[in-house]
């Protein structure tokens, strides 16, 4: 079985694993105050061209999202997201469990627009009973989105301008950031310059686990480590996170991982289109969403795993194929060959 249902089915990139084994018996201070975390943080600041940024390492995406959002919001505030946003649709109400409401807006392609931010905020403050409603306090987007779409630099600039007009910090969920960087004109320095806080996902990009939060907004920096601990995101053996991100950030490995996966995903996308299978959405990233006849999907399921997405009619199903950092050319060649043979 060749696995395409997610981009974290395998362990760690060989260079990451090599670094973990090499440092396995090192004795370090706990909770992320060791030399490896310090060095990894410096590498990330350099990559982002953000020398004043605060860097924090957390264990997973859900802990990261709820910790950042809870840290930024006052008790009466909520966070703006698309209805398909991961925090709204796929985290078991983690944000709401912190006492903050997700304020969802519709989206066809998974992306939030500057116009939607403007409209939501204008409507909120025009309401005569404004204090009876949850106040928008933050903007959440992911890059890529749940549908594999990405923001252009122009779109990101517009979103940040609209949000900052209403004094809303912008938070970018980067669980798949390696793939988003490879498929868009947005760079790490752009994110650091425009956004208030974002993170680099490791779990889905070659690490065993772990995410790195980058905070550029001074107002969000205070006491953040207290909140990481309180929300269950602080790892006692914090050096394990530092070691992994050292390996990922050295020599541009993080960007290379994303570029390689996206290139292979584009080969897969072409194979689906050449076969005549339409796409639910045209994703330029490692996530591909073909619409397959159920009989063909049943045949593919014998040798390839994918993620069920939705029924498009009685006899067709949209599924997600994820190309991961660990997906090989051999995996892609085999799948393409079997697609062509259907």
C-alpha positions in Angstrom: 0.0 0.0 0.0 1.4 3.4 -1.1 0.0 6.0 1.3 -1.3 9.4 0.0 -4.0 10.2 2.6 -1.8 12.7 4.5 1.7 14.2 4.5 2.8 12.9 7.9 2.4 9.1 7.5 6.1 8.5 7.7 8.7 9.5 10.4 11.4 12.0 9.9 13.6 13.2 7.1 16.9 11.3 7.1 18.9 14.5 8.0 16.5 15.2 10.9 16.8 11.6 12.1 20.5 11.7 11.8 20.7 14.8 13.9 18.4 13.3 16.6 20.6 10.1 16.8 23.8 12.1 16.9 22.6 14.3 19.8 20.6 11.5 21.5 22.9 11.2 24.6 23.5 14.9 25.0 22.3 16.2 28.4 20.5 19.6 28.0 18.3 21.9 30.0 14.6 21.2 29.4 11.7 23.1 28.1 13.4 24.7 25.1 16.1 26.7 26.7 19.0 24.6 25.4 21.6 25.5 22.8 19.9 23.6 20.0 16.7 25.6 20.4 18.7 28.8 20.6 20.6 28.0 17.4 17.4 26.9 15.6 15.7 30.1 16.6 18.6 32.1 15.2 18.5 30.2 11.9 14.8 31.0 11.6 15.2 34.7 12.4 17.9 34.8 9.6 15.6 33.0 7.1 12.8 35.4 8.0 15.1 38.5 8.0 13.5 39.3 11.3 16.2 39.7 14.0 13.8 41.0 16.6 11.2 38.1 16.2 10.4 35.9 19.2 10.7 32.2 18.3 8.9 29.4 20.2 8.8 25.7 19.7 5.5 23.7 20.3 4.7 20.1 19.9 1.7 20.2 17.4 -0.5 22.3 15.3 -3.6 22.3 17.4 -1.7 23.3 20.5 -0.1 26.0 18.4 -3.3 27.4 17.0 -5.2 27.5 20.3 -2.2 28.9 22.2 -1.5 31.7 19.8 -5.2 32.7 19.5 -5.9 32.5 23.2 -2.8 34.7 23.8 -3.9 37.4 21.4 -7.6 37.7 22.4 -9.3 39.4 25.2 -12.2 37.5 26.9 -14.9 39.1 24.8 -13.2 38.6 21.4 -13.2 36.0 18.7 -11.1 35.1 15.7 -12.1 35.5 12.0 -11.6 32.5 9.9 -13.2 30.9 6.8 -15.8 28.3 7.4 -13.2 25.7 6.1 -10.4 27.0 8.3 -8.7 24.3 10.3 -9.6 25.9 13.6 -13.2 26.0 12.7 -13.6 22.6 11.0 -10.9 20.2 12.2 -9.8 20.9 15.7 -12.7 19.6 17.8 -13.6 23.1 19.1 -10.1 23.7 20.6 -10.3 27.4 20.2 -13.8 27.6 21.6 -12.6 25.5 24.5 -10.3 28.4 25.5 -13.4 30.6 25.7 -13.1 32.3 22.3 -15.5 32.0 19.5 -14.4 31.4 15.9 -16.2 33.9 13.6 -16.5 32.0 10.3 -17.1 33.5 6.9 -18.0 31.6 3.7 -15.3 30.6 1.1 -15.4 28.6 -2.1 -11.6 28.1 -2.4 -10.6 28.1 1.3 -9.2 31.6 1.2 -10.2 34.6 3.2 -10.4 38.0 1.5 -9.7 41.5 2.6 -13.2 42.5 1.6 -14.7 39.9 3.9 -12.6 41.2 6.8 -13.7 44.8 6.0 -17.4 43.8 5.7 -17.5 41.8 9.0 -15.8 44.5 11.0 -17.9 47.3 9.4 -21.1 45.4 10.1 -20.1 44.6 13.7 -19.4 48.2 14.6 -22.5 49.5 12.8 -24.7 47.3 15.0 -26.5 49.4 17.6 -26.2 46.4 20.0 -22.5 45.9 19.3 -21.5 45.1 22.9 -23.9 42.1 22.8 -21.9 40.3 20.1 -18.5 38.8 20.1 -16.0 41.4 19.0 -13.6 40.4 16.1 -10.1 40.4 17.7 -7.9 38.5 15.3 -7.6 37.2 11.7 -6.7 33.6 11.0 -5.6 32.2 7.7 -3.6 29.2 6.7 -1.0 29.0 3.9 -1.8 26.7 2.1 -5.5 26.5 2.9 -7.4 23.3 3.6 -8.0 23.0 -0.1 -4.4 23.4 -1.0 -4.9 26.9 -2.4 -2.3 29.6 -1.6 -2.3 33.4 -1.0 -0.5 35.7 -3.4 1.7 38.4 -2.0 -0.9 40.9 -3.2 -3.7 39.1 -1.4 -1.7 38.8 1.8 -0.8 42.5 1.7 -4.5 43.4 1.3 -5.6 41.1 4.1 -3.0 42.6 6.5 -4.0 46.1 5.5 -7.7 45.4 6.2 -7.0 43.7 9.5 -4.6 46.3 10.8 -7.1 49.0 9.9 -9.3 47.6 12.7 -6.3 46.8 14.9 -6.6 43.0 14.3 -3.4 41.0 14.4 -3.0 38.5 11.5 -2.1 34.9 12.4 -0.9 32.5 9.6 -1.3 28.8 10.3 1.8 27.3 8.6 1.3 23.6 9.2 2.1 23.1 5.5 4.1 26.2 5.1 7.0 24.4 3.3 4.6 23.6 0.5 3.0 27.0 0.5 6.3 28.7 0.1 7.1 26.5 -2.9 3.8 27.2 -4.6 3.4 31.0 -4.2 5.3 34.3 -4.4 5.0 34.7 -0.6 8.4 34.4 1.2 9.3 34.1 4.9 10.5 37.7 5.0 7.2 38.7 3.5 5.3 36.9 6.3 7.6 38.5 8.9 7.1 41.9 7.5 3.4 41.8 7.0 1.9 39.4 9.7 1.9 39.6 13.4 2.5 35.9 14.1 2.9 32.8 12.0 4.4 29.4 12.3 6.5 26.9 10.4 5.1 23.4 10.4 7.5 20.6 11.1 5.1 17.7 11.6 4.0 17.7 7.9 7.4 18.7 6.5 10.1 16.3 7.6 10.1 16.5 11.4 8.9 13.7 13.7 6.7 16.4 15.4 6.8 20.1 16.2 6.0 23.6 15.0 7.9 26.9 15.3 6.0 30.1 16.2 7.4 33.4 14.9 6.1 36.4 16.7 6.9 39.9 15.2 4.2 41.9 17.0 5.6 43.3 20.3 2.2 43.2 21.9 1.9 39.5 21.5 5.3 38.6 22.9 4.7 39.1 26.6 4.4 36.0 28.7 4.0 33.7 25.7 6.0 30.9 27.4 3.5 30.9 30.3 0.7 30.2 27.8 2.6 27.5 26.0 2.9 25.7 29.3 -0.7 26.2 30.3 -2.0 25.0 27.0 0.0 21.8 26.9 2.3 22.8 24.1 5.6 22.9 26.0 7.8 19.8 25.6 10.0 18.8 28.6 12.7 17.4 26.3 12.5 20.7 24.3 15.9 20.0 22.7 14.2 17.4 20.4 12.4 20.3 18.7 15.5 22.5 18.5 17.5 19.7 17.0 14.9 19.0 14.3 14.5 22.6 13.3 18.2 23.0 13.2 18.4 20.3 10.6 15.4 21.6 8.7 16.6 25.2 8.5 20.3 24.4 7.6 21.2 24.6 3.9 17.6 25.4 3.0 16.3 21.9 3.6 12.9 23.1 4.6 12.4 24.9 1.3 13.8 22.0 -0.6 11.4 19.6 1.0 8.4 21.7 -0.1 9.7 22.3 -3.6 10.3 18.6 -4.2 6.9 17.6 -3.0 5.1 20.3 -5.0 6.9 19.3 -8.2 5.8 15.7 -7.7 2.2 16.8 -6.9 2.1 18.7 -10.2 3.0 15.5 -12.1 0.2 13.8 -10.3 -2.2 16.6 -11.1 -1.3 16.4 -14.8 -2.0 12.6 -14.8 -5.5 13.1 -13.4 -6.3 15.8 -15.9 -4.8 13.8 -18.8 -7.0 10.9 -17.8 -10.0 13.2 -18.0 -10.7 13.4 -14.2 -11.7 17.0 -13.2 -10.3 18.6 -10.0 -12.5 19.8 -7.2 -10.2 22.8 -7.0 -7.0 23.6 -8.8 -4.4 23.3 -6.1 -0.8 24.3 -6.8 0.5 22.6 -3.7 1.1 19.1 -2.4 -2.6 18.4 -1.9 -4.5 17.3 -5.0 -8.3 16.8 -5.2 -9.4 14.8 -8.2 -13.0 13.8 -8.8 -13.0 10.1 -9.6 -15.7 7.7 -10.8 -16.4 5.4 -7.8 -15.5 2.3 -9.7 -12.1 3.7 -10.5 -11.5 4.9 -7.0 -12.4 1.4 -5.7 -9.7 0.1 -8.0 -7.1 2.6 -6.9 -7.9 2.0 -3.2 -6.5 -1.5 -3.5 -3.0 -0.1 -3.8 -3.1 3.5 -2.8 -4.6 5.3 0.2 -6.3 8.7 -0.2 -8.5 10.8 2.0 -12.3 10.9 1.3 -13.4 14.5 0.8 -17.0 14.6 -0.6 -19.4 13.1 -3.0 -20.0 15.2 -6.1 -22.8 13.0 -7.4 -24.2 9.5 -7.0 -21.3 7.9 -8.9 -18.3 10.3 -8.3 -16.2 11.1 -5.3 -13.7 13.9 -4.6 -10.7 12.6 -2.7 -7.5 14.1 -1.5 -4.1 12.8 -2.5 -1.2 14.3 -0.4 2.3 14.2 -1.8 4.6 14.3 1.3 8.3 15.1 1.7 8.8 11.4 1.8 6.8 10.5 -1.4 9.3 9.1 -3.9 9.4 9.4 -7.7 8.7 5.6 -7.7 5.5 6.2 -5.7 4.4 8.8 -8.2 5.4 6.7 -11.2 3.4 3.8 -9.9 0.3 5.8 -9.2 0.4 7.5 -12.6 0.8 4.2 -14.3 -2.2 2.8 -12.6 -4.3 5.9 -13.3 -3.4 5.6 -17.0 -4.4 1.9 -16.9 -7.9 2.6 -15.5 
